[in-house]
Amino acid sequence: MRTTIDIPEDLIQEAMRVTKSPTKKELIKDALYNIIQKNRIKSLKNYKEK
């Protein structure tokens, strides 16, 4: 799916440098995967506490 979004270039460049992502596409995919993973872990922790 193609989506057009306006992300500050300095933010993209810093994230690519820190993560060593070769492309913007890979950077965004990794970021989305990490968000999903963090939320799943958070949900599991909340479930375990109940």
C-alpha positions as CSV (number, residue, x, y, z in Angstrom):
1,M,0.0,0.0,0.0
2,R,1.3,3.4,-0.8
3,T,0.8,6.3,1.6
4,T,2.1,9.8,1.5
5,I,3.1,11.3,4.8
6,D,5.1,14.4,5.8
7,I,7.9,13.4,8.2
8,P,10.7,15.9,9.0
9,E,13.7,14.9,7.0
10,D,16.1,15.4,10.0
11,L,14.0,12.9,12.0
12,I,14.2,10.3,9.2
13,Q,17.9,10.8,8.7
14,E,18.6,10.5,12.5
15,A,16.5,7.3,12.7
16,M,18.2,5.8,9.7
17,R,21.6,6.6,11.2
18,V,20.8,5.1,14.6
19,T,19.1,2.0,13.3
20,K,21.4,1.6,10.3
21,S,18.4,1.1,8.1
22,P,19.4,1.2,4.4
23,T,16.1,2.7,3.1
24,K,13.2,4.8,4.4
25,K,10.9,1.9,3.6
26,E,12.9,-0.5,5.7
27,L,13.0,2.1,8.5
28,I,9.3,2.6,8.6
29,K,8.6,-1.2,8.4
30,D,11.0,-1.7,11.4
31,A,9.4,1.1,13.3
32,L,5.9,-0.3,12.8
33,Y,7.0,-3.8,13.8
34,N,8.6,-2.4,17.0
35,I,5.4,-0.5,17.9
36,I,3.3,-3.6,17.4
37,Q,5.8,-5.7,19.4
38,K,5.9,-3.3,22.3
39,N,2.1,-3.2,22.4
40,R,1.8,-7.0,22.4
41,I,4.3,-7.2,25.3
42,K,2.4,-4.5,27.2
43,S,-0.9,-6.4,26.6
44,L,0.7,-9.7,27.9
45,K,2.0,-7.9,31.0
46,N,-1.4,-6.4,31.7
47,Y,-3.0,-9.8,31.2
48,K,-0.6,-11.5,33.5
49,E,-1.3,-8.9,36.2
50,K,-5.0,-9.7,36.2
